[in-house]
Amino acid sequence: MTRLHVDWTRCDGHGACAELVPELLASDEWGFPLSRTGERDPEVPVSLEEHADHAVRSCPLMALRLV
């Protein structure tokens, strides 16, 4: 099982991750990601693994990782 982890010490609320995987993440009013499932590290379905990987690679502050 793959999960999407946000490193809150690095995240600056750019909001790119929520745009790239809106099925997993939403943005709060300041651009910080919110899990749509309420889990700290939402589970990434196999069908979204490629999109989640792209979000990880696109994060300007490297605040995302797949675990």
PAZA-262930 format. One record per atom (N, C-alpha, C): atom name; x, y, z. Coordinates in steps of 0.001 Angstrom, whole numbers, plus 500000, padded with zeros to 6 digits. Atoms other than C-alpha are relative to their C-alpha. Layout:
residues N
<node><name>CA</name><px>X</px><py>Y</py><pz>Z</pz></node>
...
This chain:
residues 67
<node><name>N</name><px>500842</px><py>498825</py><pz>500000</pz></node>
<node><name>CA</name><px>500000</px><py>500000</py><pz>500000</pz></node>
<node><name>C</name><px>500893</px><py>501247</py><pz>500000</pz></node>
<node><name>N</name><px>499246</px><py>498750</py><pz>500125</pz></node>
<node><name>CA</name><px>501405</px><py>503389</py><pz>498938</pz></node>
<node><name>C</name><px>499182</px><py>501136</py><pz>500592</pz></node>
<node><name>N</name><px>500655</px><py>498825</py><pz>499413</pz></node>
<node><name>CA</name><px>500623</px><py>506568</py><pz>500844</pz></node>
<node><name>C</name><px>500755</px><py>501256</py><pz>499589</pz></node>
<node><name>N</name><px>499421</px><py>498703</py><pz>500336</pz></node>
<node><name>CA</name><px>501234</px><py>510225</py><pz>500063</pz></node>
<node><name>C</name><px>500235</px><py>500766</py><pz>501299</pz></node>
<node><name>N</name><px>499625</px><py>499320</py><pz>498761</pz></node>
<node><name>CA</name><px>503112</px><py>511979</py><pz>502870</pz></node>
<node><name>C</name><px>500397</px><py>501442</py><pz>499712</pz></node>
<node><name>N</name><px>499619</px><py>498587</py><pz>500083</pz></node>
<node><name>CA</name><px>503397</px><py>515763</py><pz>503315</pz></node>
<node><name>C</name><px>500931</px><py>500298</py><pz>501161</pz></node>
<node><name>N</name><px>499048</px><py>499564</py><pz>498972</pz></node>
<node><name>CA</name><px>506461</px><py>517003</py><pz>505200</pz></node>
<node><name>C</name><px>499653</px><py>501451</py><pz>500332</pz></node>
<node><name>N</name><px>500499</px><py>498670</py><pz>499641</pz></node>
<node><name>CA</name><px>504948</px><py>519982</py><pz>507019</pz></node>
<node><name>C</name><px>501117</px><py>500966</py><pz>500337</pz></node>
<node><name>N</name><px>498881</px><py>499090</py><pz>499736</pz></node>
<node><name>CA</name><px>508391</px><py>521371</py><pz>507898</pz></node>
<node><name>C</name><px>500524</px><py>500620</py><pz>498705</pz></node>
<node><name>N</name><px>499555</px><py>499484</py><pz>501294</pz></node>
<node><name>CA</name><px>508999</px><py>521928</py><pz>504169</pz></node>
<node><name>C</name><px>498891</px><py>500708</py><pz>499222</pz></node>
<node><name>N</name><px>501114</px><py>499492</py><pz>500800</pz></node>
<node><name>CA</name><px>505533</px><py>522753</py><pz>502794</pz></node>
<node><name>C</name><px>499804</px><py>501498</py><pz>500226</pz></node>
<node><name>N</name><px>500227</px><py>498564</py><pz>499957</pz></node>
<node><name>CA</name><px>504962</px><py>526411</py><pz>501942</pz></node>
<node><name>C</name><px>498635</px><py>500390</py><pz>499447</pz></node>
<node><name>N</name><px>501349</px><py>499736</py><pz>500463</pz></node>
<node><name>CA</name><px>501436</px><py>526066</py><pz>500584</pz></node>
<node><name>C</name><px>499908</px><py>500504</py><pz>498577</pz></node>
<node><name>N</name><px>500065</px><py>499595</py><pz>501406</pz></node>
<node><name>CA</name><px>502117</px><py>526472</py><pz>496875</pz></node>
<node><name>C</name><px>498748</px><py>499468</py><pz>499310</pz></node>
<node><name>N</name><px>501251</px><py>500540</py><pz>500522</pz></node>
<node><name>CA</name><px>499102</px><py>524251</py><pz>496115</pz></node>
<node><name>C</name><px>500111</px><py>499141</py><pz>498757</pz></node>
<node><name>N</name><px>499836</px><py>500802</py><pz>501221</pz></node>
<node><name>CA</name><px>500579</px><py>522397</py><pz>493129</pz></node>
<node><name>C</name><px>499554</px><py>498559</py><pz>500210</pz></node>
<node><name>N</name><px>500349</px><py>501404</py><pz>499748</pz></node>
<node><name>CA</name><px>500037</px><py>519005</py><pz>494751</pz></node>
<node><name>C</name><px>498496</px><py>499776</py><pz>499911</pz></node>
<node><name>N</name><px>501456</px><py>500142</py><pz>500038</pz></node>
<node><name>CA</name><px>496308</px><py>519564</py><pz>495170</pz></node>
<node><name>C</name><px>499477</px><py>500131</py><pz>498567</pz></node>
<node><name>N</name><px>500392</px><py>499881</py><pz>501404</pz></node>
<node><name>CA</name><px>496079</px><py>520589</py><pz>491520</pz></node>
<node><name>C</name><px>500337</px><py>498736</py><pz>499217</pz></node>
<node><name>N</name><px>499546</px><py>501177</py><pz>500743</pz></node>
<node><name>CA</name><px>497966</px><py>517491</py><pz>490365</pz></node>
<node><name>C</name><px>499306</px><py>498710</py><pz>500435</pz></node>
<node><name>N</name><px>500741</px><py>501184</py><pz>499529</pz></node>
<node><name>CA</name><px>496105</px><py>514923</py><pz>492510</pz></node>
<node><name>C</name><px>498767</px><py>500442</py><pz>500798</pz></node>
<node><name>N</name><px>501192</px><py>499505</py><pz>499297</pz></node>
<node><name>CA</name><px>492728</px><py>516498</py><pz>493335</pz></node>
<node><name>C</name><px>499141</px><py>498882</py><pz>500576</pz></node>
<node><name>N</name><px>500742</px><py>501133</py><pz>499437</pz></node>
<node><name>CA</name><px>491329</px><py>513023</py><pz>494009</pz></node>
<node><name>C</name><px>500459</px><py>499700</py><pz>501423</pz></node>
<node><name>N</name><px>499441</px><py>500276</py><pz>498678</pz></node>
<node><name>CA</name><px>493598</px><py>512822</py><pz>497097</pz></node>
<node><name>C</name><px>500100</px><py>501233</py><pz>500889</pz></node>
<node><name>N</name><px>499735</px><py>498796</py><pz>499223</pz></node>
<node><name>CA</name><px>494231</px><py>516421</py><pz>498146</pz></node>
<node><name>C</name><px>499137</px><py>501172</py><pz>499552</pz></node>
<node><name>N</name><px>500643</px><py>498716</py><pz>500247</pz></node>
<node><name>CA</name><px>492331</px><py>519668</py><pz>498418</pz></node>
<node><name>C</name><px>500939</px><py>501060</py><pz>500584</pz></node>
<node><name>N</name><px>499192</px><py>498916</py><pz>499428</pz></node>
<node><name>CA</name><px>493778</px><py>523075</py><pz>499353</pz></node>
<node><name>C</name><px>499164</px><py>500791</py><pz>500980</pz></node>
<node><name>N</name><px>500713</px><py>499107</py><pz>499082</pz></node>
<node><name>CA</name><px>492875</px><py>525162</py><pz>502341</pz></node>
<node><name>C</name><px>500082</px><py>501424</py><pz>499446</pz></node>
<node><name>N</name><px>500061</px><py>498625</py><pz>500508</pz></node>
<node><name>CA</name><px>492394</px><py>528931</py><pz>502009</pz></node>
<node><name>C</name><px>501372</px><py>500633</py><pz>499796</pz></node>
<node><name>N</name><px>498643</px><py>499486</py><pz>500160</pz></node>
<node><name>CA</name><px>496179</px><py>529491</py><pz>502212</pz></node>
<node><name>C</name><px>500825</px><py>499178</py><pz>499003</pz></node>
<node><name>N</name><px>499306</px><py>500821</py><pz>500986</pz></node>
<node><name>CA</name><px>497087</px><py>526825</py><pz>499616</pz></node>
<node><name>C</name><px>500635</px><py>498740</py><pz>500544</pz></node>
<node><name>N</name><px>499416</px><py>501199</py><pz>499404</pz></node>
<node><name>CA</name><px>498192</px><py>524131</py><pz>502057</pz></node>
<node><name>C</name><px>499114</px><py>498791</py><pz>499701</pz></node>
<node><name>N</name><px>500779</px><py>501187</py><pz>500360</pz></node>
<node><name>CA</name><px>497138</px><py>520567</py><pz>501166</pz></node>
<node><name>C</name><px>499219</px><py>499428</py><pz>501178</pz></node>
<node><name>N</name><px>500859</px><py>500706</py><pz>499055</pz></node>
<node><name>CA</name><px>494311</px><py>518802</py><pz>502967</pz></node>
<node><name>C</name><px>499634</px><py>498657</py><pz>499395</pz></node>
<node><name>N</name><px>500385</px><py>501321</py><pz>500481</pz></node>
<node><name>CA</name><px>493691</px><py>515094</py><pz>502668</pz></node>
<node><name>C</name><px>498486</px><py>499939</py><pz>499839</pz></node>
<node><name>N</name><px>501447</px><py>500131</py><pz>500224</pz></node>
<node><name>CA</name><px>490278</px><py>514401</py><pz>501161</pz></node>
<node><name>C</name><px>499399</px><py>498881</py><pz>500843</pz></node>
<node><name>N</name><px>500502</px><py>501116</py><pz>499207</pz></node>
<node><name>CA</name><px>490009</px><py>511202</py><pz>503239</pz></node>
<node><name>C</name><px>500053</px><py>500276</py><pz>501499</pz></node>
<node><name>N</name><px>499841</px><py>499702</py><pz>498582</pz></node>
<node><name>CA</name><px>490922</px><py>512852</py><pz>506528</pz></node>
<node><name>C</name><px>501201</px><py>499310</py><pz>500621</pz></node>
<node><name>N</name><px>498808</px><py>500682</py><pz>499499</pz></node>
<node><name>CA</name><px>493950</px><py>510582</py><pz>506910</pz></node>
<node><name>C</name><px>501198</px><py>500934</py><pz>499889</pz></node>
<node><name>N</name><px>498784</px><py>499191</py><pz>500069</pz></node>
<node><name>CA</name><px>497298</px><py>512187</py><pz>507644</pz></node>
<node><name>C</name><px>500748</px><py>499728</py><pz>498701</pz></node>
<node><name>N</name><px>499338</px><py>500419</py><pz>501237</pz></node>
<node><name>CA</name><px>498886</px><py>510235</py><pz>504764</pz></node>
<node><name>C</name><px>499001</px><py>499173</py><pz>499193</pz></node>
<node><name>N</name><px>501026</px><py>500739</py><pz>500732</pz></node>
<node><name>CA</name><px>496151</px><py>509298</py><pz>502292</pz></node>
<node><name>C</name><px>500578</px><py>498869</py><pz>499154</pz></node>
<node><name>N</name><px>499616</px><py>501140</py><pz>500825</pz></node>
<node><name>CA</name><px>496370</px><py>505941</py><pz>500565</pz></node>
<node><name>C</name><px>499842</px><py>500372</py><pz>498529</pz></node>
<node><name>N</name><px>500003</px><py>499704</py><pz>501433</pz></node>
<node><name>CA</name><px>497192</px><py>506207</py><pz>496860</pz></node>
<node><name>C</name><px>499530</px><py>498761</py><pz>499250</pz></node>
<node><name>N</name><px>500447</px><py>501148</py><pz>500792</pz></node>
<node><name>CA</name><px>495118</px><py>503874</py><pz>494684</pz></node>
<node><name>C</name><px>500974</px><py>499760</py><pz>498838</pz></node>
<node><name>N</name><px>499095</px><py>500358</py><pz>501093</pz></node>
<node><name>CA</name><px>497085</px><py>502044</py><pz>491996</pz></node>
<node><name>C</name><px>499742</px><py>500880</py><pz>498784</pz></node>
<node><name>N</name><px>500350</px><py>499195</py><pz>501172</pz></node>
<node><name>CA</name><px>495226</px><py>504039</py><pz>489339</pz></node>
<node><name>C</name><px>500531</px><py>501437</py><pz>500077</pz></node>
<node><name>N</name><px>499504</px><py>498629</py><pz>499832</pz></node>
<node><name>CA</name><px>496627</px><py>507312</py><pz>490784</pz></node>
<node><name>C</name><px>501485</px><py>500077</py><pz>500323</pz></node>
<node><name>N</name><px>498593</px><py>499999</py><pz>499611</pz></node>
<node><name>CA</name><px>500208</px><py>506241</py><pz>491540</pz></node>
<node><name>C</name><px>500852</px><py>500867</py><pz>499078</pz></node>
<node><name>N</name><px>499216</px><py>499199</py><pz>500942</pz></node>
<node><name>CA</name><px>501593</px><py>507863</py><pz>488377</pz></node>
<node><name>C</name><px>499772</px><py>501494</py><pz>500245</pz></node>
<node><name>N</name><px>500315</px><py>498593</py><pz>499731</pz></node>
<node><name>CA</name><px>499804</px><py>511157</py><pz>489152</pz></node>
<node><name>C</name><px>500622</px><py>500447</py><pz>501328</pz></node>
<node><name>N</name><px>499408</px><py>499669</py><pz>498703</pz></node>
<node><name>CA</name><px>500970</px><py>511075</py><pz>492783</pz></node>
<node><name>C</name><px>501518</px><py>500138</py><pz>499872</pz></node>
<node><name>N</name><px>498560</px><py>499910</py><pz>500229</pz></node>
<node><name>CA</name><px>504542</px><py>510431</py><pz>491650</pz></node>
<node><name>C</name><px>500348</px><py>501312</py><pz>499298</pz></node>
<node><name>N</name><px>499778</px><py>498727</py><pz>500686</pz></node>
<node><name>CA</name><px>504301</px><py>513427</py><pz>489308</pz></node>
<node><name>C</name><px>499883</px><py>501162</py><pz>500983</pz></node>
<node><name>N</name><px>500153</px><py>498952</py><pz>498986</pz></node>
<node><name>CA</name><px>503070</px><py>515576</py><pz>492211</pz></node>
<node><name>C</name><px>501233</px><py>500060</py><pz>500898</pz></node>
<node><name>N</name><px>498790</px><py>500053</py><pz>499167</pz></node>
<node><name>CA</name><px>506026</px><py>514429</py><pz>494328</pz></node>
<node><name>C</name><px>501164</px><py>500669</py><pz>499267</pz></node>
<node><name>N</name><px>498893</px><py>499445</py><pz>500783</pz></node>
<node><name>CA</name><px>508478</px><py>515299</py><pz>491555</pz></node>
<node><name>C</name><px>499812</px><py>501490</py><pz>499698</pz></node>
<node><name>N</name><px>500287</px><py>498609</py><pz>500335</pz></node>
<node><name>CA</name><px>506766</px><py>518652</py><pz>490921</pz></node>
<node><name>C</name><px>499998</px><py>500942</py><pz>501193</pz></node>
<node><name>N</name><px>500034</px><py>499137</py><pz>498807</pz></node>
<node><name>CA</name><px>506748</px><py>519939</py><pz>494491</pz></node>
<node><name>C</name><px>501267</px><py>500854</py><pz>500053</pz></node>
<node><name>N</name><px>498827</px><py>499135</py><pz>500037</pz></node>
<node><name>CA</name><px>509044</px><py>522999</py><pz>494489</pz></node>
<node><name>C</name><px>500879</px><py>499923</py><pz>501247</pz></node>
<node><name>N</name><px>499233</px><py>500075</py><pz>498763</pz></node>
<node><name>CA</name><px>510126</px><py>522402</py><pz>498085</pz></node>
<node><name>C</name><px>500259</px><py>498564</py><pz>500449</pz></node>
<node><name>N</name><px>499802</px><py>501425</py><pz>499710</pz></node>
<node><name>CA</name><px>510284</px><py>518592</py><pz>497955</pz></node>
<node><name>C</name><px>499334</px><py>499605</py><pz>501325</pz></node>
<node><name>N</name><px>500733</px><py>500265</py><pz>498761</pz></node>
<node><name>CA</name><px>507654</px><py>518408</py><pz>500711</pz></node>
<node><name>C</name><px>499129</px><py>498754</py><pz>499922</pz></node>
<node><name>N</name><px>500822</px><py>501200</py><pz>500172</pz></node>
<node><name>CA</name><px>505919</px><py>515319</py><pz>499311</pz></node>
<node><name>C</name><px>500894</px><py>498784</py><pz>499777</pz></node>
<node><name>N</name><px>499337</px><py>501269</py><pz>500331</pz></node>
<node><name>CA</name><px>506976</px><py>511705</py><pz>499199</pz></node>
<node><name>C</name><px>498986</px><py>498877</py><pz>500066</pz></node>
<node><name>N</name><px>500818</px><py>501207</py><pz>499957</pz></node>
<node><name>CA</name><px>505416</px><py>508341</py><pz>498564</pz></node>
<node><name>C</name><px>500635</px><py>499043</py><pz>500971</pz></node>
<node><name>N</name><px>499490</px><py>500950</py><pz>498998</pz></node>
<node><name>CA</name><px>505765</px><py>505918</py><pz>501462</pz></node>
<node><name>C</name><px>499205</px><py>498726</py><pz>499957</pz></node>
